[in-house]
Amino acid sequence: MKAVVAMSGGVDSSVAAALLKEQGYEVIGVTMCLNVPDAHGRKPACCGTQGIADAKRVSDILGIPHYVLNFGKEMQEYVIDEFVREYSLGRTPNPCVTCNEFVKFEALLNKVSGLGADLLATGHYARVVNSDGKFYLKKSADNKKDQSYFLYRLTQDKLSRIVFPLGDHRKNEVRKIAKKLGLGVADKEDSQEICFIPGSYGEFLRQRLGKQVAPGDIIDQDGNKIGRHRGTVYYTIGQREGLGLARGYPVYVSSIDAKKNIIRIGGKECLMKKKFLVGNTVFPSGAVSAGEKFSVRIRHLAPEYAGEITLRGQDCEVCLEEKVFAITPGQSAVFYKGDTVAGGGIIQEVYE
């Protein structure tokens, strides 16, 4: 059986390719180049010569073919344009969720059959389990590295053609495997940046939004003007640093009104909420029952909170059993049943 492995040049995707080859797969390595330079001509790490060279070197060691494919058009259309649009509306999107849905596991997945392969593999820390013909996305064995949060929008058809070789491994085990095989990337640091942004995301947005990014008022909970902000794209809900305010007590960004170009701040209690609306929801493994309870994660690797979901067509209302800090519009809310991803959607509105 043939498998295409998305190889970034990092330790995770390199070991994913090695494990599949050990399991008897005919492996093809592919590096996705997003080709998105900034205004200064700098390219993000995904298109850097080092990442491509590392992926090629690992492929040579493993004895597998390696190709570099350009997905710049898809990245711009489905991820970057949406990222910029969401920030212009005062929301905080998660581009990894969008990229996984439309680029990695759509555009790249469509290339798999063209390369004569049956499956697409990545270095994500997650698992896919087939139970009686239905596919379930599950958490990784490594709770500290689990990436199921980013993958919740994968459909049954996609899950049936995807494999995550690292799902049953822990990060330290993966590094040991890379070292044992002499892959040369065992000690390579994980990327912490947004993959298509080589520098500051605020600067990236300012370059694309131009005059839309303008200073405005910072107001308190009573509507008093207490300062000025640099532009709403530089801030997110729950932010404390970089406000330039001396109030004598901790204050945080509690809401962003991009239309009025206003940022509201308040004490921590202002951001403690339990009820919110989730839009564009998906439940890849099947419908849910009315009043069914889940554990809910509102950002990657955040704690899970018990909650109840009320369906409203393609939307759903979530009511948690306890108040949570900084529920943020634009981020994803992902619903879990134990270690299984039941579904999720995009946070639209947080209720008082």
N, C-alpha and C positions, 0 to 999 in steps of 0.2 A: 504494500500500500504506500502511496506517495503522500508526503505532507510538505506544505510550504511553511517555513518558519519566518516570522517577521523578526529580523535581527537588527538591533539598534547599535550593536557594538558593545553593549553592556554585558555584565556577568549573567543576568537572568535569562535573556534571550539566547545567549551563547550556550548556556547549560541546557536550556529547553531543546535546542537543536541536538546537542550531544546525547541527551536522554532518549530522544526519539530514534536516533540512529542506533543506539544500543538495543532498543526494543525491536529493531528490524525494519523500521520504516526507510523508504527511499526519500531522503530529505533534500529539499531545495531551500537555500537561504535567500531572503529578499530584504533589502534595506529600503525603507520608504524615505524618499527625499521630499521634503515639503516645499523647498525652494521659495522661502518667504523672507528675503532680506529686508532689513529696516532702512530708514532714510539715509543711513550712513554706509550702506552697502554691507553691513555685517550680517552673517547668516547664523541662524540658531544652531544649537548643538546637533540636531537631527541631520543637518546638511553639512556639518563640519567634516573636514577631511579626516580627523582623528576617528570619529565614529564609524565612518565608512571603511577606513583602513582596518580598524579593529575587527569589524564584522567580516571583512574579506580574509584577514589573517586567520580568524577562527575557522571560517569555512574551509580554508586550505588545510588546516590541521585536521579537520574532521573528514576531509576528502569529499566535500559536497559542492555542487555548483552554487554560485552567488551572483545575484543581480541587484542593480540599483534601479528602482522605479520612481518616476516623478509623480507625486500626488498633489502638486501645488495647486492645481485648479480645484480639485475637490476640497482641499483644506481651506482655500479662500472662500469658496461658496458656502460650505456647510458649517465651518467652525469659526473662522476668523470674522467673517461678516456678522455672524450671530453674536460672537463675543463682543464686538464693538457696539452692536445695536443694543445689547442688553445693558452694557455699562452706560450707554447714552440715556437709558431709561431709569438709571439709578439702581439697577439690580446688580447682583454679583453672580455671574454664571460660572459653571464648572465646565471648561472646554474639554476636559478628558472624557466626560460622559458623551458629549456631542461627537467627538472624534471617534470614539469606540463605536457609536451607533452608525455613523455615516461614512467614515473613512476606513478605519482598520477592519471593521467587520461588515462592511458594505462594499466599498470600492476595491479594497484589497481582496476581500473574500471572493468577489466576482472574477478576480484574476486567477484564482486557484485552478479552476477547470481549464483555463487557457494554458496553464503551465503543465497540464496533464496530471494534476494532483487531486486527491480526494478530500484532504483536510487542511485547515489553516491552524497553525499553532503559534502561540505567543508566550512571552515570559511572565504573564500575569499570574499573581498568586490568587487562584480561585480554582474551583472544580466544576466539572459538568458530569452529572450522573444520569444514566439512562435507566428508567424504571418502567418496565412494561410499555416501551415505545414512547414514553413521555420524558422529556429532558428537563432536568432541574439544575439551576445554577446554585452552587453552594459555596460557603466560605472556605478559605484556605486552611490548611493545618496550622499555618503560622498566623496567629491572631494579630501579631504586631505588623505584619506585612499584607494582610488580607486586602484584596482589591475588588471584591465582589460589588462594592458600592458603585464603582465606575462602570459596571457591566450589566446593570439591572435591566437595560432596555433591549437586550438580545432576545430575539424571537425564537420560537421552537425550531424553525428552519435553520436559523444561524447556529443555534446551540448544537444541532445535529451534525454540523460540519466543522466544529471547533474543538480543539483539544488544548488543555492547559497542563503541560508536563510537570510544572512546579507545584501543582495544587496540594500534593501530599508531602512536600518538602518544606523545611525551614530555611531561612536565609543563610544561617551559618553552614548548613549542610550544602547549600548550593555553592557557596564560596569554596568549600572543601573539595567538591567535585571538580570545579574549574581548575583548582590548583593541582589536583591529582592528574588531570588530563593535560596539564601544561598549556591551557588555553591563553594564558597571558593577561586575562582580565579579572582574575580572582580578587584582586584588591582594588579594582576600579570603583570609585565612589558612585553612588546612585545620583542621578540627576534630580535636582530639587526645583528646577526652573520650569515655567510653562514652555513646552517644547518648541513652540514657534516664536517665542520672544527671546532675543539674545540679551536684552538688558532689562530696564525697568518697564513693568507693564503700564505704569502711568504715562511714561514718555511714549510708549508704543501707541496708546490710545490717543494721546494729544496729537501725535503726528497724523492720525487718521480722522480725527474729529475736528481738528483745527479750531475755529472760533467758537465751536460749541462748548469747548472747555474754557470756562471763564470763572474768575473769582466770584464769590457770592457770600451771603450772610450765614453765619452760624447762630442759631437761636436756641434758647433753653425751653423747657417744658411749658413755660408761661408765655412764650412768644417774644421774649426780650432778645434783642440783638446783642450778642456778647463777643462777637469776633468775626473773622473773615476766613473763608476757605479758599484753596487754590483752584478748585474745580471738583465737581462731585465724583469724577472718575477716579480720583485719588483716595477715595474713602470707601469703607464698607461697614455694614452693621456690626456693632460690637467693638469697633476700633477705639483704642484709647490713646495710643502714641501718635505724635505728629499733629495734634490739634492746636498746639500753641496757646493753650488756655491754662490759667492758674486759678483754680476755683477753691483750693483748700481741701478738696476731697476728690476722689476719682470720678471722672465723667467719661462717657462713651458715646459714640455715634448711635443714636436710637432709631433714626429714620432718615431717608434721603429722598428729597423731592426734586428730581432732575428738571421737571417742567418749570418749577419756580426758582430753580437753582439755589435751594436752601438745604442746609444740613441741620438736623435737630439733635441736640445732645441732652443727656440726663444721667442720673445715677444708675447703678447696676439694676435696681429694682424696676426701672422703666423697661428693661429688656428681658425681664422674666415673664415668659408667656407659655401657654400650653395648647392653644387652639389656632389652627391655620388651615388655609386652603391650598390644596395641591392640584395642579393642572396637568393635562396631557399624560394622564396616568396609564401605565401598562401593567398587565399581570400575565407574563409570558407562560406560566405553567397552568393557567386556568383561572376562572372567575372566583371571586371571593363571596362569602356569605354576608348578608347584612348584619352589622354589629360585631363582625369577627374581630378579635383582638390580635394585635401584632406587637413586635418590638420595632421601634422606628429609629433610624439613624438620620440625622439632619446634616451631617457633613462627614467626610472621609475619616475613618478611625475614631469618630466621636463615640461617646457612650451610647448604648441603645436604651430607649425609654419605652415603657409599656404604653400602649395607646389603642384607641378604637377608631375605626374608619367608617365614615358614612358616605356612600357613593352618591355622586351628583352627575350622572351622565359620564362624560370623559374626565370629570373632576372628582375630587373627593375631599371631604372635610375630615381633618385629623384632630382628635382631642387626646392629648397625653394625660397620664395620670398625675403628673407633677409638672411644675413650671420649669422651663429650660431657658438658658441664657442665649440670646442672640440668634433666634431663628431668622434666617436670612432669605428674602425673596431672590429667586434666581438659582439658588442651590437646590440640590435634589434631596428629597425625602425618600428613603428606601425602606421598604417593609420586609421584615424577616419573620420566619417561623422557625425557631431554633437556628440551625445553621443553613437553612434554605432561604434564598431570596424569593419572596412572594411577588414583589412588584415595586412600583414606586412612581414618582413623577416630580415635576418642578414646583417648588414652593412659590405660590403666587401672592398670597396676602397673609399677614399675621394679624389676628384679631386682638383687640384690647381685652 
